[in-house]
Amino acid sequence: MTPADPLFPGDRAPAPARPLDTAVAVRRVSALVYRAPIDTPVVTSFGVMHDRPAVLVRVESADGAVGWGEVWANFPSCGAEHRARLVTGTLAPRLLGARFDSPAAAFVALERGVRTLALQSAEWGPLAQALAGIDIALWDLVTRRAGVPLAQALGARAGAVAVYASGINLEGAGESVARSRAAGYRVFKVKVGFGRERDLAGAREAAAALRPGEQLMLDANQAWDLEQAIAMARALAELEPRWLEEPLPADRPVAEWRVLAAQAPMPLAGGENLRGLQTFEAAIESGVLGVIQPDACKWGGITGCLAVARAVRAAGRRYCPHFLGAGIGLMASAHLLAAAGGDGLLEVDTNFNPLREALAAPFPKVEGSLALPPAPGLGVAPELERARRWLVLELEATAPG
């Protein structure tokens, strides 16, 4: 599905529908790396998380305003520290001391500025992720300074978004569904991709735990080839999942996705591993995905993902932002979903992660939906003292003079 050229889409800027008319000049960029230990690993078909990492970005403007962002850093396990160094050592020097008309303008300039470096180093993903965190922080800064919530500045009409419980391990899926229900969820997504019999047993256990009106989705995390995906989609159809996520690797030819989409009894979902506005537009045009899931901390931040969300909604598809990290990225995803509108769901990881609440306070309560904070910007900020026990690295870059 991904085009052969994996570069940043620098030939056309993905601009938000209603950008703030607010210039920004940054004098300081900080990156903070956290690692919180967990007792129960988060298991996917391609890897296991033995702790919960988070990379936060703090930007400070010349007038003293501050904004926060988050960088995707789940895999590989050593990747969080590397991405933090890309923020302060590679991207920050291109940002500091310059003046931009808007966060979107800064996004485009930084993306173009590291395009050749991405070619030379083959670091397309980590650079895009580091830039996404900076973009989120810049949007938080300008809307916080303007005194308006981010979603409102982007045109949101609703103050809450529907949610679903994500990150549910296959083992003990029924118990996890019950625990998530007690926490306020009515829609649940279970990870599969561990072998036919294990997948069917765990998915059936989750489905059996559902109550009337509740819904189940399944996420294969790119585990199957085309033949396996067709077979598993047919076998899982008895459970009536609302979607089957990433049944094929994201880079498989669109022809394979079309074959699967034609034979799968349920809608297909994907997008967390796509990058670039043109790539998403091609995925939308192909018609193979009923649910499209960009991750604002992996590519695009607010600038890129709002453009994708608008395109998804214009095409009559369902926009459900992907996210599995700490609290800042989750709230950025919530604001994007509110701005996009429609019947999308916010992905909320329900595995134990103390960084979720500590790094985004005051954290909203979930009761079938998540109410956006009324405060300006993202409406939340890290409680740095509360989270200090998990801080493992702090880096800073400042403008000269």
N, C-alpha and C positions, 0 to 999 in steps of 0.2 A: 504493500500500500504506500509505503514511503517512496518518494522519487529517488532515482539513482544518485542525484546530487544531494549530499547530506548537509550542505552549507546553510548558514543563516540566510534568511530571505531578505537580503539587503536592497533588492531592487524596488521594493514597494513597501512603504511604511504602513504597519497596521495601526490605524489611529482610532481612538475611542469615539463613540458617537457624540459625546458632549464633553469635550476636554475643558478643563478649567483654564481660564485666561490668567494664569499665574506663573510668573517666571520663577526660576529657582537657580541659586548659585550655592554650591556645596563647599563648606570649608573643612569638614571632618567626616570620615567614613570609618566605622568600626565593625568588626566581625567577631562574634562571640560563639564559641563552640561548647555545647553542653552534651553530656552523656549520662543518662539515668539508668541504673541497673534495674533489671526486671527478673522475676522468678520464672515466668512462663515465656519462652521465646515466641516471636511472631514468625510463623512458618509459611513460606510460599513455595511454589513448584521449582523456583530457581535459586532460592537462598533462604537463610534463616537470620533473623535479627535477634542477637543475644543481649543487646541493650537498646535504648531509645536515644538516638542522636538528634541534635537540632543545631542548625546554624542560623543565627539571627544577624541581621544587618541593621545598623543604626546610622542614619545620615543626619547631619546637622548643617543647616544653611547659614549663610553669612549673617542673617538677622537673628540667629539663635533658635529658630524653629527646629523641631526634631521629628523624625519619622522612623518607623520600624518595618522591617521586611523579613522574610524567611527564605532560605535556600533549601531545595530538596537535597537530602544527604543520606538516604537510607542505605544505599549500596554503592560500592563495596564497603565493608565495615570500616576501612581506613579513610573513606572519602570525605568525611566531614571536615577534617582539618585541611585537606587539600583545597576544598572549595572556599573555605575561609581565606586562605592565602591568595586565591584567585581574586576574591573580592577586593582585598586591600592592596595586593601587590601588582595586579594586572589591570583591573577595571578602575579602581579608585584614581590612579594618576591621570586617567583620561576624563575623569569627572571633576576633580578638584580644580578650583580656580576658574572654571568655565561657567558661563551663564547660558541657560537654556530657557526657551519660551514656555516649556511645559515638561512634565515627566515624559510624555510621549516623544518629544524632541530629543531628550536625553537618551531615551531607549534606542532610538534610531541611530543617533551619533555613536553611542558606545558599541552597538551591534556592528555597524560598519567599521568601526575602529579596530575591532579584533577579528574581522573576517579572515584576513591573511594569516594571522596567528593561529586561528582555528584550523586552517588548512595545513599549516606547517606542523602543528602539534597533534592533530586529530583529536583535539579536546572540544569538539563541538558541544557535546552534552554538558560537561562541567562548566564551560564558559557560559552557555545559555542559562544554566541553573543559577550561577552566581549573578548574572545580569538580571534574572527574574527577581531575585531577592532585593536588589538595588531598586528596581522599578517599583516594587510594592512599597518600599520604604519612602520613595519620592512621592508617590501618591498619598500615602499616609501623612507625610509632611505638609503637602500643599493644602489638603482638605482639613487637616487639623488646624493649620494656621488660619484657614478661611472660616473656621468655626462651623463646618457642616460635616455630617457623616459622609463617608466615601460613597456609599450606595446612593444616597440622595443626590450627591454631586453628579453621579453618573446616570441619573434619571430614574431611579427605582420608584415604584409606586407602592410597594408593600414593605412593611417593617419586619417581616418574619419570613423564613424559608423552611420548606419541608425537609426532613432529614431521613437518613437511613443508617443503621448500624453496620459498620464495615469491619474488615480485618478478622472475621470470625474463622478460627482454625477449624479444620475438618474434624479433628479429634474432639469429642465432647461438644459437637455443634449444637445438640439439643439443649444442653445446659447453658451454653452461651446465648442462645436465643432467649431463654427464660430470663437470664440475668440482664440482657439488653432490654427486654420488655419492661422489667422492673425499673430500669433507668429512664424509661419514657419513649422507647422506640417501638414502631409497629411494622417496620420494613427492615429486612435483614439480608446481608450478603455474605455467602460462605465461600471460602477458597477451595477449589478443586485442582486437579492436575497431578495427582499422586498415584495414578493407576486406576483402571476401570472399577475394580471391586471396591477399593477404598473410597473412591469418589462416590459411587452409587450408595454405599452404606452410610457415609457421612451426610450426603445430601438428603437421603431419605429420612435420616434421624432429624435433621433440621426441619424438613417439611412436616414431619409428624408432630413437631412441637408447635407449629403455627396454630393460632386461633382464628376464628372467622374474621375476614377482613384484612388479615395480615398478609404480607407479600414476601417472597423469597427471590433473590438473585444469586447467580453463581459466577465466580471469577476464576478462570483457568490460568491467568498470568502467563500467556503465550506458550503453554505446555505442549501443544499437540501439533502434529502435521495435519494435512488436509484430510487424509483418510481417517485418522483418529478423531478429528474434530467432528466430522460428519457422524461417525458412529456414536460418539458421546452425546452429541446434540440430540440424536434420536432417542438414546437411552434415557437421557435426563428429562425428556419432554413430558414424561408421566407426572413430574412434579410441578409442571406449569410455571417455570421460573419467568419472571418478568423480563429478564435479559440474561444472555450468556456473554460474559466479558472476556475479551482477548483470548478467544479459542485458538487463534493462530498467532505466530510472531508478527509484530507490526511491520516487518520489512518483507513479508511474503507478497508476491505479485497480486495486483488487484483482481486478476482473473481467478485466483484461488479463493479470494474472499467472495467473489460473485457466486462461485459454485457453492460455497458453504451457505451463503445467505439464501440461495434458492432452495436449499434442502433442509436448513435448520428450522424446526417448528417454532422457535422463539426469536425475538429480535436479537441482533448482535450489538455489542457495545465495545467501544475502544476509543483511544485518543491520548491516553496518558504518555505514550511513547512516540507520539508524533511531534514534529517541531516545524514551525513556520506557518504563516498565514496561508501561503499557496498550497502547502501540503494538506492543511485542513480543508481548504476549498475543494481540492481534488477528492478528498475522502467524502465530503458532502455530495459532490457531483456524482460520484460512483454509485451512490445509493445503497451501499452495503451495510452501513451502520444506522441502526434505528436510534441509538443513544450515543452521543459524542461527548467525550470526557477529557478535555484538556486539563493539565495540571499547572496552575499558575506559578508554582515554585520550581517547575522543571523547565518550562519555556514560557516566555512572554510576559510574566507578571500580570499586572492589571492592563497595561497597554495592549499587549498581544492577545490576551485571552478574552477581553471584552469584545474585540473585533471578531474573534472566532465565535463567541457566544451569539453575537448579532447575526452572523452568517448562518449559524445553526438554526436559530429561531426563524429567520427569513425563509429557510428551506423547509420549514415544517417539521424539523427533527427535534429531539429532546436533548436539551443541554443539561448535563449532570456533572459538575466539576469534580475531577478526581483529586483526592488529597489523603495522605497518610503521614502525618508528621506532628508538629507541635501547634501551639495555639494561634500564633500570628498568621501562619499560612491558612489555617482553617477559617479564621475570620475574614481574610482576604477572599477566600473562595465563597464565603457566605455573602459578602457584599457584591461580588460578581454575579452570583445567582440571582440576588434580589434585583440587580440592575438589568439583567437579561430578561427576567420575567418568565412566564410559561409554567409548565408543570414539572420542572426539574427537581431533583432531590440533591441535598447536600450530603456528601460522604463524610461520616464521622467515625473515626476509628474508635472502637469501644474496648480495645485492649488496654491494660494498665499502662499509663504513661503520665507520670507526674508533671512532665514538661508542658502538657496541654493546658492545664489550668494556671500553673505558676508563671508561664511566659505569655499569658493573655488574660490579664485581670482588668475588670471583674468578668469572669467567664460566665456566659449566659447559661441558663438552665434549659434542658431539653424536655419538652413535653409534647412529643409528636412533631414539633417544629422548633426552630431556634429563632428567638427574637433578637434582632440586631440591636446592639447597644446604641442609645441615643446620643452618646458623646461624639465629638468631631473625629474625623479620620476613621481609622479602623474601630475606634471606640474602646480599645483595650491597649494595654501596654505591659511589658514584662515587670514582674516583681523581682527585681534583681537580687535583693538580699535573700528572699525566699528561695531563689534558684541557685544561689552561689555555691551550694554544696556540690552541684553537678557541673559547674563551669570547669572546663579543662584547657581552654585556650582563649585568649583575648588579644586581638590585633587592632591596630589603629593606623590610619593614614591621614595626614592633615595637609591643607593647602600651604604652599610656601608663603612666608611673610605673615 
